[in-house]
Amino acid sequence: MGQPVPSALKSVSVIIPFYRGGRFFGAALSSVLNQTLKPHEIIVVDDASGPEASDYLKQFLPHIKLVTLSQNGGVGNARNVGILQARGEWIAFLDQDDLWEPRKLDAQVDYV
């Protein structure tokens, strides 16, 4: 059996579906940006929240890759769209109103 791969060599794409979640999103994004294992990319899929949401989310560029859908398809669809955009070796999902502990990604990739 080979040696475990260090966490730093594992790339994780974080996907955050967004639908009118400006009230919580800043804290959720901060919890991703404060990870001990920095994600390869953070993909935010705006599920047709409207022009105000797109304007709001643009303030987080270049920390996020923003994908804006023209029709609301629900959280499952938004996650699938994010997966198609992802370039990391692993995928991690975060809801717009959730928070991660700082070592969440590190701990999770240690199990793969």
C-alpha distance (Angstrom), angle and dihedral (degrees) to the residues before:
residue distance angle dihedral
M1 . . .
G2 3.84 . .
Q3 3.77 129.2 .
P4 3.81 118.6 -84.5
V5 3.78 114.5 -96.9
P6 3.84 111.3 -114.4
S7 3.80 114.0 -111.2
A8 3.80 90.7 -119.7
L9 3.81 90.1 65.3
K10 3.80 93.8 54.3
S11 3.80 115.6 87.7
V12 3.79 118.7 -147.3
S13 3.78 126.8 -165.9
V14 3.80 112.0 -154.1
I15 3.80 116.1 -151.4
I16 3.79 120.5 -161.5
P17 3.82 118.0 -177.0
F18 3.81 109.7 -149.7
Y19 3.78 129.0 -159.8
R20 3.80 117.8 161.7
G21 3.80 89.6 -41.3
G22 3.78 102.0 136.3
R23 3.79 92.0 126.3
F24 3.82 92.1 66.0
F25 3.79 105.6 19.9
G26 3.81 99.5 88.1
A27 3.80 92.2 58.4
A28 3.81 92.1 44.9
L29 3.80 91.7 51.3
S30 3.82 91.5 46.8
S31 3.79 89.4 55.0
V32 3.82 88.7 56.3
L33 3.80 94.5 44.9
N34 3.82 90.1 51.0
Q35 3.80 94.7 56.5
T36 3.80 117.4 128.4
L37 3.82 86.3 -136.5
K38 3.78 104.1 53.4
P39 3.81 113.0 -139.7
H40 3.79 120.2 -117.1
E41 3.80 88.2 -130.0
I42 3.78 141.6 -13.6
I43 3.79 113.1 -137.7
V44 3.79 116.5 -164.9
V45 3.79 114.7 -167.4
D46 3.80 111.1 -159.7
D47 3.78 103.6 -153.0
A48 3.83 96.3 -148.2
S49 3.81 95.2 -68.8
G50 3.80 92.1 157.3
P51 3.80 136.9 -105.4
E52 3.82 94.2 -61.6
A53 3.81 90.3 59.3
S54 3.80 92.6 49.3
D55 3.80 90.3 50.9
Y56 3.81 90.0 48.2
L57 3.81 93.7 49.3
K58 3.80 94.0 48.1
Q59 3.81 89.3 71.6
F60 3.81 88.2 69.9
L61 3.79 94.0 58.8
P62 3.07 127.8 142.4
H63 3.83 90.2 27.6
I64 3.78 90.4 63.9
K65 3.76 137.7 40.6
L66 3.81 103.7 -132.9
V67 3.78 121.5 -149.3
T68 3.81 114.8 -177.3
L69 3.79 119.8 -161.5
S70 3.80 120.6 -150.6
Q71 3.82 94.0 -147.4
N72 3.78 129.6 39.0
G73 3.78 109.1 -112.4
G74 3.78 102.2 166.1
V75 3.77 133.1 -106.4
G76 3.83 95.3 -66.5
N77 3.78 91.9 54.6
A78 3.81 91.5 46.6
R79 3.82 90.2 52.7
N80 3.81 91.1 49.6
V81 3.81 91.3 50.3
G82 3.80 88.5 50.6
I83 3.80 91.6 50.7
L84 3.81 90.2 54.2
Q85 3.83 89.4 54.0
A86 3.81 95.4 44.9
R87 3.80 121.1 110.8
G88 3.81 99.8 177.9
E89 3.78 124.7 105.4
W90 3.82 90.7 -121.4
I91 3.81 134.5 34.0
A92 3.81 126.1 -139.2
F93 3.79 123.3 -175.7
L94 3.79 125.1 -148.7
D95 3.79 124.7 179.3
Q96 3.80 116.0 -133.1
D97 3.81 91.8 -112.6
D98 3.82 99.6 44.8
L99 3.79 132.6 90.8
W100 3.80 132.2 -146.4
E101 3.78 127.8 -143.6
P102 3.84 109.8 -116.9
R103 3.83 94.9 -106.1
K104 3.82 96.9 43.1
L105 3.81 97.2 111.0
D106 3.81 93.1 40.0
A107 3.80 91.7 52.0
Q108 3.78 93.4 44.3
V109 3.80 97.8 51.3
D110 3.81 90.1 47.5
Y111 3.81 86.5 70.1
V112 3.80 96.2 55.9
